[in-house]
Amino acid sequence: MRSMKGYSRMWIGLAVLAGVVLLGVQDGREREIVLEFGMFTGSNWDVANANSFVIIDKAIARFEAEHPGVRIHYYSGVLKEDYSEWFSRKLLVNKEPDVFMVLGTDFNQFSSLGVMKNLDELIQRDAKFDPGRYFSSAFCTGQYGGVQYALPYETVPTLMFVNKTLLTKEGISMPDQDWTWKDLLAICEKVTKDTDGDGVPDQFGIYNYDWKDAVCSNGAEIFDSDGTQGYFTDERLAESVKYIRELNELNQGQKVVQEDFNNGNVAFMPLTFAEYRTYKTYPYKIKRYANFQWDCITMPAGTKGDNLSQVETLLMGISASTREEELAWEFLKLLTYDEELQTEIFRYSQGASVLKAVTQSSEMESIVQEDMEEGDTVISGKLLGRVIEEGHIEPQFKRYEQVLALADSEISNILENDKTLDSSLKIIQRTINNYLRQ
């Protein structure tokens, strides 16, 4: 029989072994690194999107497989309209995500308050990272005060929606990609008319094209990059506002609304690439614009500009207080810089990839074509790439949203009340500059 001394040793050994196993399990738990990711549900471009988690889930699965012991966690169900408030609550308790989506309306505020990490050092010491692979417009959107605070994830340019059926009815050819303000005005003059004989125009040239669209295509800027002054007396900006007045006067006092366009009674309307993709595909195609054929081209060039338009970009950044800087950087790169994942944007979202090679590829055209009806033309990768690369981006300064809203209100007042343009723009210049200096 085994002696009492032997049993004692056995129990001590088992206890030690159990302790080692327990400590190992506990130590393993302690070594698990959790990266928090901040995102919202749905589309950044305010169109229907049932696949908002697909790309992120694929990225997480791949990242976790390549980084054993690391887990990515995110909260699902945060709507875009609630995202800023949700993020602010996280900031108040110092629990903001390590990596997160940044709404355009939040970027300037976050950058100025030090919420996001300065990425310049991470970019400079990463020999495998080349900013030149991004569209420059998308990449520069993540800069504030000359510092890179975010990387682009998805982008959309503005295009010009063309009612081909209406143009054909009026005997007008589809405009070329290098068309001008003069061409647009001539077409609008021809199609604007009273078709039912009641003395009031009910067919129109254009809807929802405003002075900011014209500024983009006339080589003008509204503010300087630092947000210290406006350029409302600049000849190119003044010419842009005058042009919008000319277009408006064609309507003879009639206010053109979205329903007019939806019913096929308007020739042109600016829309984003995301809207183009959404309303060219089933089932959304049958909900809107089903009673006429339509397509998209570039915006018309102003007398001193080019066929350029506004480009909007969804950004992602890293928390300035993250404890896992390198891992956060690697995950941010995977989402924004990996060609395989960026290609998925064309499958599961409505925007365009921020990588030149992906957006300008034949694969992009094939993916987009899959969702469209046979015979529908697909915007070429070359043209889409040019519109994005050369596109106009908003300046990034702290009070940009507020001062632009003020300027928009003042110029809308000029256009609606037939005020003397040049003198009114001088007044706006003083008003805006006084506001910016406060």
C-alpha positions as CSV (number, residue, x, y, z in Angstrom):
1,M,0.0,0.0,0.0
2,R,1.0,3.5,-0.7
3,S,2.3,5.3,2.4
4,M,0.6,8.4,3.8
5,K,3.7,10.3,2.8
6,G,3.2,9.2,-0.8
7,Y,-0.4,10.3,-0.9
8,S,0.6,13.6,0.6
9,R,3.2,14.2,-2.2
10,M,0.6,13.2,-4.8
11,W,-2.0,15.7,-3.6
12,I,0.6,18.4,-3.4
13,G,1.7,17.6,-6.9
14,L,-1.9,17.7,-8.2
15,A,-2.5,21.0,-6.4
16,V,0.6,22.5,-7.9
17,L,-0.4,21.2,-11.4
18,A,-3.9,22.7,-11.0
19,G,-2.4,26.0,-9.9
20,V,-0.1,26.1,-12.9
21,V,-3.0,25.3,-15.2
22,L,-5.2,28.0,-13.5
23,L,-2.4,30.6,-13.7
24,G,-1.9,29.7,-17.4
25,V,-5.5,30.2,-18.2
26,Q,-5.6,33.4,-16.2
27,D,-2.4,34.6,-17.9
28,G,-3.8,33.7,-21.3
29,R,-6.9,35.8,-20.6
30,E,-4.7,38.7,-19.5
31,R,-2.7,38.4,-22.7
32,E,-5.8,38.7,-25.0
33,I,-5.8,42.1,-26.5
34,V,-9.2,43.7,-27.4
35,L,-9.2,46.4,-30.0
36,E,-12.4,48.5,-29.9
37,F,-13.7,49.5,-33.3
38,G,-16.3,52.4,-33.7
39,M,-18.8,52.2,-36.6
40,F,-22.3,53.1,-37.5
41,T,-25.0,51.0,-39.2
42,G,-26.0,51.7,-42.8
43,S,-24.6,53.9,-45.5
44,N,-22.6,57.1,-45.0
45,W,-24.2,58.3,-48.2
46,D,-27.8,58.2,-46.9
47,V,-28.9,55.4,-49.3
48,A,-30.2,52.0,-48.4
49,N,-27.5,49.5,-47.5
50,A,-28.3,46.1,-45.9
51,N,-24.7,45.0,-46.0
52,S,-22.9,47.5,-43.8
53,F,-21.3,44.9,-41.6
54,V,-20.1,42.4,-44.3
55,I,-16.8,44.1,-45.2
56,I,-16.0,44.9,-41.5
57,D,-16.7,41.3,-40.4
58,K,-14.5,40.0,-43.2
59,A,-11.7,42.4,-42.1
60,I,-12.1,41.4,-38.5
61,A,-12.0,37.6,-39.3
62,R,-8.8,38.1,-41.3
63,F,-7.1,40.4,-38.8
64,E,-7.8,38.0,-35.9
65,A,-6.6,35.0,-37.9
66,E,-3.3,36.9,-38.6
67,H,-3.0,38.2,-35.0
68,P,-3.6,35.3,-32.5
69,G,-4.6,36.7,-29.1
70,V,-6.1,39.8,-30.6
71,R,-9.9,40.3,-30.7
72,I,-11.7,43.2,-32.5
73,H,-15.0,44.3,-30.8
74,Y,-17.6,46.7,-32.1
75,Y,-21.1,47.8,-31.1
76,S,-23.7,47.0,-33.7
77,G,-26.9,48.9,-34.2
78,V,-25.6,52.5,-33.8
79,L,-27.3,54.5,-36.5
80,K,-25.4,57.2,-38.5
81,E,-27.7,59.9,-37.1
82,D,-26.9,58.8,-33.5
83,Y,-23.2,58.1,-34.0
84,S,-21.8,61.5,-33.0
85,E,-23.7,61.4,-29.8
86,W,-22.7,57.8,-29.1
87,F,-19.1,58.7,-29.7
88,S,-19.3,61.8,-27.5
89,R,-20.6,59.7,-24.6
90,K,-17.6,57.3,-25.1
91,L,-15.2,60.3,-25.0
92,L,-16.7,61.6,-21.8
93,V,-15.8,58.4,-19.9
94,N,-12.5,57.9,-21.7
95,K,-13.7,54.8,-23.5
96,E,-13.5,55.9,-27.1
97,P,-12.7,53.1,-29.7
98,D,-9.1,52.4,-30.7
99,V,-10.0,52.7,-34.4
100,F,-13.2,54.4,-35.6
101,M,-15.2,55.8,-38.5
102,V,-15.2,59.6,-38.6
103,L,-18.2,61.5,-39.9
104,G,-17.4,64.5,-42.1
105,T,-19.2,66.8,-39.7
106,D,-17.0,65.6,-36.8
107,F,-13.6,65.5,-38.4
108,N,-12.6,69.1,-37.9
109,Q,-13.8,69.1,-34.3
110,F,-12.0,65.9,-33.5
111,S,-8.8,67.0,-35.1
112,S,-8.7,70.4,-33.4
113,L,-9.5,68.9,-29.9
114,G,-6.8,66.2,-30.1
115,V,-9.2,63.2,-30.2
116,M,-7.4,61.5,-33.1
117,K,-3.8,60.4,-33.2
118,N,-1.4,62.2,-35.5
119,L,-0.7,59.6,-38.2
120,D,2.4,61.2,-39.7
121,E,5.0,59.4,-37.7
122,L,3.2,56.0,-38.3
123,I,3.1,56.7,-42.0
124,Q,6.8,57.8,-42.2
125,R,8.2,54.7,-40.4
126,D,6.1,52.2,-42.3
127,A,8.2,51.4,-45.3
128,K,5.4,49.3,-46.9
129,F,2.9,52.2,-46.8
130,D,2.6,54.4,-49.9
131,P,0.1,57.3,-49.7
132,G,0.4,57.6,-53.5
133,R,-1.9,54.5,-53.9
134,Y,-4.8,56.6,-52.6
135,F,-6.7,59.1,-54.7
136,S,-5.1,62.4,-53.6
137,S,-8.5,64.0,-53.0
138,A,-9.5,61.2,-50.7
139,F,-6.2,61.1,-48.8
140,C,-6.1,64.9,-48.4
141,T,-9.6,64.9,-46.8
142,G,-8.0,63.3,-43.7
143,Q,-5.6,66.3,-43.2
144,Y,-6.1,69.1,-40.7
145,G,-3.6,71.9,-40.3
146,G,-1.1,70.0,-42.5
147,V,-1.3,66.9,-40.3
148,Q,-2.7,63.5,-41.4
149,Y,-5.3,62.5,-38.7
150,A,-7.3,60.0,-40.7
151,L,-7.1,57.6,-43.7
152,P,-9.9,57.4,-46.3
153,Y,-12.1,54.3,-46.4
154,E,-14.7,55.0,-49.1
155,T,-15.4,57.9,-51.4
156,V,-18.2,59.3,-53.7
157,P,-17.9,62.0,-56.3
158,T,-20.9,64.0,-57.5
159,L,-22.1,63.3,-61.0
160,M,-24.7,64.8,-63.3
161,F,-27.9,62.8,-63.7
162,V,-29.2,63.0,-67.2
163,N,-32.8,62.2,-68.3
164,K,-32.0,60.7,-71.7
165,T,-35.7,60.1,-72.5
166,L,-36.5,63.8,-72.2
167,L,-33.4,64.9,-74.2
168,T,-34.4,62.4,-77.0
169,K,-37.9,63.8,-77.0
170,E,-36.5,67.3,-77.5
171,G,-34.1,66.2,-80.2
172,I,-31.0,66.8,-78.1
173,S,-27.9,64.6,-78.0
174,M,-26.4,63.4,-74.8
175,P,-23.7,65.9,-73.7
176,D,-20.0,64.9,-74.0
177,Q,-17.9,64.3,-70.9
178,D,-16.1,67.6,-71.5
179,W,-19.3,69.7,-71.8
180,T,-19.5,73.3,-70.4
181,W,-21.8,75.7,-68.6
182,K,-22.6,77.2,-72.0
183,D,-23.8,73.7,-73.2
184,L,-25.9,73.2,-70.0
185,L,-27.5,76.6,-70.3
186,A,-28.4,76.1,-74.0
187,I,-30.0,72.7,-73.3
188,C,-32.0,74.1,-70.3
189,E,-33.2,77.0,-72.5
190,K,-34.5,74.5,-75.0
191,V,-36.2,72.1,-72.7
192,T,-37.8,74.6,-70.3
193,K,-41.4,75.1,-71.5
194,D,-45.1,74.9,-70.9
195,T,-46.2,71.5,-72.2
196,D,-49.9,71.6,-71.1
197,G,-50.8,75.1,-72.4
198,D,-51.7,76.7,-69.0
199,G,-49.1,79.4,-69.4
200,V,-46.8,78.1,-66.7
201,P,-43.6,76.1,-67.4
202,D,-44.0,72.4,-66.3
203,Q,-40.9,71.0,-67.9
204,F,-37.5,72.2,-66.7
205,G,-33.8,72.1,-67.4
206,I,-32.2,71.4,-64.0
207,Y,-33.0,70.7,-60.4
208,N,-30.9,71.0,-57.2
209,Y,-27.8,72.4,-58.9
210,D,-26.5,75.3,-56.7
211,W,-23.8,77.9,-56.5
212,K,-21.4,75.5,-54.6
213,D,-21.6,73.0,-57.5
214,A,-20.8,75.9,-59.9
215,V,-17.9,77.0,-57.8
216,C,-16.3,73.5,-57.9
217,S,-16.3,73.5,-61.7
218,N,-15.1,77.1,-62.2
219,G,-11.7,76.8,-60.5
220,A,-12.9,78.8,-57.4
221,E,-12.6,78.4,-53.7
222,I,-15.1,79.6,-51.1
223,F,-12.6,79.9,-48.2
224,D,-8.8,79.6,-47.7
225,S,-7.5,76.3,-46.3
226,D,-7.0,77.7,-42.8
227,G,-10.4,79.2,-42.4
228,T,-9.2,82.8,-42.0
229,Q,-11.0,84.4,-44.9
230,G,-13.6,83.9,-47.6
231,Y,-13.3,84.6,-51.3
232,F,-16.7,86.0,-52.1
233,T,-15.5,88.9,-54.1
234,D,-13.3,86.6,-56.3
235,E,-14.3,86.9,-59.9
236,R,-14.7,83.1,-60.4
237,L,-17.0,82.8,-57.4
238,A,-19.1,85.8,-58.4
239,E,-19.3,84.3,-62.0
240,S,-20.5,81.1,-60.5
241,V,-23.4,82.8,-58.6
242,K,-24.3,84.8,-61.7
243,Y,-24.5,81.6,-63.6
244,I,-26.9,80.0,-61.1
245,R,-29.1,83.1,-61.4
246,E,-29.2,82.7,-65.2
247,L,-30.3,79.1,-64.8
248,N,-33.0,80.0,-62.2
249,E,-34.4,82.8,-64.4
250,L,-35.3,80.2,-67.1
251,N,-37.9,78.8,-64.7
252,Q,-39.9,82.0,-64.8
253,G,-40.5,82.1,-61.1
254,Q,-41.6,78.4,-60.8
255,K,-39.9,76.4,-58.0
256,V,-38.6,73.1,-59.3
257,V,-39.0,70.2,-56.8
258,Q,-37.8,66.6,-56.5
259,E,-41.2,65.3,-57.7
260,D,-40.8,67.2,-61.0
261,F,-37.6,65.2,-61.6
262,N,-39.0,61.9,-60.4
263,N,-41.8,62.3,-62.9
264,G,-39.4,62.8,-65.8
265,N,-40.0,66.5,-66.3
266,V,-36.5,67.7,-65.6
267,A,-33.4,67.1,-67.8
268,F,-30.6,67.3,-65.2
269,M,-29.9,66.8,-61.5
270,P,-26.6,66.4,-59.6
271,L,-26.4,63.1,-57.6
272,T,-23.7,61.2,-55.9
273,F,-22.1,58.0,-57.2
274,A,-23.8,56.2,-54.3
275,E,-27.2,57.3,-55.6
276,Y,-26.2,56.3,-59.1
277,R,-25.4,52.8,-58.0
278,T,-28.5,52.5,-55.7
279,Y,-31.1,53.7,-58.2
280,K,-29.6,51.9,-61.2
281,T,-30.3,48.5,-59.5
282,Y,-33.3,46.4,-58.4
283,P,-35.4,47.0,-56.3
284,Y,-34.7,50.7,-55.9
285,K,-34.7,51.3,-59.6
286,I,-38.5,50.5,-59.8
287,K,-39.1,52.9,-56.9
288,R,-37.6,55.9,-58.6
289,Y,-36.9,57.0,-62.1
290,A,-38.5,53.9,-63.6
291,N,-40.5,55.8,-66.2
292,F,-37.6,57.2,-68.2
293,Q,-34.1,56.2,-69.2
294,W,-31.2,58.0,-67.5
295,D,-27.5,58.0,-67.1
296,C,-24.7,60.0,-65.5
297,I,-21.9,62.2,-66.9
298,T,-19.4,64.7,-65.4
299,M,-20.5,68.1,-64.2
300,P,-20.3,70.9,-66.8
301,A,-17.1,73.0,-66.8
302,G,-17.2,76.7,-65.9
303,T,-15.4,79.3,-68.1
304,K,-12.4,79.2,-65.8
305,G,-12.5,75.7,-64.6
306,D,-13.0,72.0,-65.6
307,N,-15.5,69.2,-65.4
308,L,-15.0,68.8,-61.6
309,S,-17.3,68.2,-58.7
310,Q,-17.4,67.8,-55.0
311,V,-15.8,64.5,-53.6
312,E,-16.9,63.3,-50.2
313,T,-14.9,60.7,-48.3
314,L,-15.7,58.5,-45.3
315,L,-12.6,58.6,-43.0
316,M,-11.2,56.3,-40.3
317,G,-8.9,57.3,-37.5
318,I,-7.1,56.1,-34.4
319,S,-7.8,57.3,-30.9
320,A,-5.0,59.6,-29.5
321,S,-5.3,57.6,-26.2
322,T,-5.1,54.1,-27.6
323,R,-2.7,51.7,-25.8
324,E,-2.3,49.5,-28.9
325,E,-0.9,52.0,-31.4
326,E,0.8,49.4,-33.7
327,L,-2.1,47.0,-33.8
328,A,-4.6,49.9,-34.4
329,W,-2.4,51.1,-37.2
330,E,-2.3,47.6,-38.8
331,F,-6.1,47.3,-38.5
332,L,-6.6,50.8,-40.0
333,K,-4.4,49.9,-42.9
334,L,-6.2,46.6,-43.5
335,L,-9.5,48.5,-43.8
336,T,-8.3,51.3,-46.0
337,Y,-5.2,50.1,-47.9
338,D,-5.8,46.4,-48.7
339,E,-6.9,45.9,-52.3
340,E,-8.9,42.8,-51.6
341,L,-11.0,44.4,-48.9
342,Q,-11.3,47.7,-50.9
343,T,-12.7,45.7,-53.8
344,E,-15.5,44.5,-51.5
345,I,-16.7,48.1,-51.3
346,F,-18.1,47.7,-54.9
347,R,-19.8,44.5,-53.9
348,Y,-21.3,45.5,-50.5
349,S,-21.5,49.3,-50.4
350,Q,-22.5,52.0,-52.9
351,G,-19.4,54.2,-52.8
352,A,-16.1,53.8,-54.6
353,S,-12.7,52.5,-53.3
354,V,-10.2,55.1,-52.3
355,L,-7.4,53.1,-54.0
356,K,-6.7,54.1,-57.6
357,A,-5.9,50.6,-58.7
358,V,-9.2,49.2,-57.4
359,T,-11.5,51.9,-58.7
360,Q,-9.9,52.1,-62.1
361,S,-9.9,48.3,-62.7
362,S,-11.9,46.3,-65.1
363,E,-13.0,44.2,-62.1
364,M,-14.8,47.2,-60.7
365,E,-16.7,47.7,-63.9
366,S,-17.7,44.0,-63.9
367,I,-18.9,44.1,-60.3
368,V,-21.0,47.2,-60.9
369,Q,-22.4,45.8,-64.2
370,E,-23.7,42.6,-62.3
371,D,-26.3,44.7,-60.4
372,M,-27.6,46.6,-63.5
373,E,-29.9,45.6,-66.3
374,E,-28.5,44.4,-69.6
375,G,-27.9,47.4,-71.8
376,D,-27.3,49.9,-69.0
377,T,-24.0,51.6,-69.4
378,V,-21.5,51.5,-66.5
379,I,-19.3,54.5,-65.8
380,S,-15.8,53.5,-66.8
381,G,-13.1,53.1,-64.2
382,K,-11.0,55.6,-66.0
383,L,-13.6,58.3,-65.9
384,L,-14.6,57.6,-62.4
385,G,-11.0,57.7,-61.3
386,R,-10.4,61.0,-63.0
387,V,-13.5,62.6,-61.4
388,I,-12.4,61.4,-57.9
389,E,-8.7,62.3,-58.3
390,E,-9.3,65.8,-59.6
391,G,-12.4,66.4,-57.5
392,H,-12.9,69.3,-55.2
393,I,-12.7,68.7,-51.4
394,E,-13.9,70.9,-48.6
395,P,-11.3,72.8,-46.6
396,Q,-10.8,71.5,-43.1
397,F,-11.1,74.0,-40.3
398,K,-12.9,74.1,-37.1
399,R,-16.0,76.2,-37.9
400,Y,-16.4,75.2,-41.5
401,E,-19.9,73.8,-41.2
402,Q,-21.2,76.8,-39.5
403,V,-19.6,79.4,-41.7
404,L,-20.6,77.5,-44.9
405,A,-24.2,77.4,-43.7
406,L,-24.1,81.2,-43.1
407,A,-22.7,81.8,-46.6
408,D,-25.3,79.5,-48.2
409,S,-28.1,81.4,-46.4
410,E,-26.8,84.8,-47.5
411,I,-26.3,83.8,-51.2
412,S,-29.7,82.1,-51.3
413,N,-31.1,85.4,-50.1
414,I,-29.4,87.2,-53.0
415,L,-30.7,84.8,-55.6
416,E,-34.2,84.7,-54.3
417,N,-34.6,88.5,-53.8
418,D,-32.9,89.7,-56.9
419,K,-30.3,91.9,-55.1
420,T,-27.4,93.6,-56.8
421,L,-24.9,90.8,-56.9
422,D,-21.5,92.4,-56.8
423,S,-22.3,94.8,-53.9
424,S,-24.1,92.0,-52.0
425,L,-21.1,89.7,-52.3
426,K,-18.9,92.4,-50.9
427,I,-21.2,92.6,-47.9
428,I,-21.1,88.8,-47.5
429,Q,-17.3,89.0,-47.7
430,R,-17.2,91.4,-44.7
431,T,-19.8,89.4,-42.7
432,I,-18.0,86.1,-43.2
433,N,-14.5,87.5,-42.5
434,N,-15.7,89.2,-39.3
435,Y,-17.2,85.8,-38.3
436,L,-14.0,83.9,-39.0
437,R,-11.9,86.4,-37.0
438,Q,-14.1,86.1,-33.8
